Amino acid sequence: MKEYVTSDLATAAYLHMKGMPLVRASSLSNGRFSFVFDDESNKCESLSYEFINSDCSRYDNHVRMLKKMIYKN
């Protein structure tokens, strides 16, 4: 099985939304996440770039900005 691994939650959510099979998800000892997808179709990398240029990415950036504003105070 060919795997695609990302630590980015938003990218992982986008890949899953696009139908990529999630094999496992875990929290690592350094506090980061690990999301592993079955990438036999060899689509994960191109979908990751698609995410960067999508409205989903813009939405995620706005959520992050708002969270920073809330936790800053």
C-alpha positions in Angstrom: 0.0 0.0 0.0 1.3 3.5 -0.9 0.8 5.9 2.0 0.5 9.7 2.1 1.3 11.3 5.5 0.5 14.8 6.7 0.5 16.5 10.1 -1.8 19.3 9.0 -5.3 18.8 10.3 -7.0 21.0 7.6 -5.2 19.2 4.8 -6.2 15.8 6.3 -9.8 16.9 6.6 -9.8 18.0 2.9 -8.3 14.8 1.8 -10.8 12.8 3.7 -13.7 15.0 2.4 -12.4 14.2 -1.1 -12.8 10.5 -0.5 -9.2 9.5 0.3 -9.2 6.6 2.8 -7.8 7.4 6.2 -5.6 4.5 7.5 -4.8 5.9 10.9 -4.6 9.1 12.9 -2.5 9.7 15.9 -1.1 12.3 18.2 2.7 12.2 18.4 4.8 12.7 21.6 5.9 16.1 20.3 2.3 17.3 20.2 1.9 17.1 16.4 -0.6 15.0 14.6 0.0 12.3 12.1 -2.7 11.4 9.5 -1.9 8.5 7.2 -3.9 8.0 4.0 -4.1 5.1 1.5 -2.7 6.7 -1.6 -2.8 3.8 -4.1 -4.6 6.2 -6.5 -1.7 8.6 -6.2 -4.0 11.6 -5.7 -3.1 12.9 -2.3 -0.3 15.3 -3.3 -2.4 16.9 -6.1 -5.4 17.2 -3.7 -3.2 18.8 -1.1 -2.2 21.5 -3.7 -5.9 21.8 -4.7 -6.7 22.5 -1.0 -4.1 25.3 -0.8 -5.9 27.1 -3.7 -9.4 26.4 -2.4 -12.0 28.3 -0.5 -11.6 25.6 2.2 -8.1 26.8 2.8 -9.2 30.4 3.0 -11.9 29.4 5.5 -9.3 27.5 7.6 -7.0 30.5 7.7 -9.8 32.7 8.9 -10.7 30.2 11.7 -7.0 30.2 12.8 -6.9 34.0 12.8 -10.0 34.2 14.9 -8.7 31.6 17.4 -5.5 33.6 17.8 -7.5 36.7 18.5 -9.5 34.9 21.2 -6.6 33.2 22.9 -4.4 36.3 22.7 -6.6 38.1 25.2 
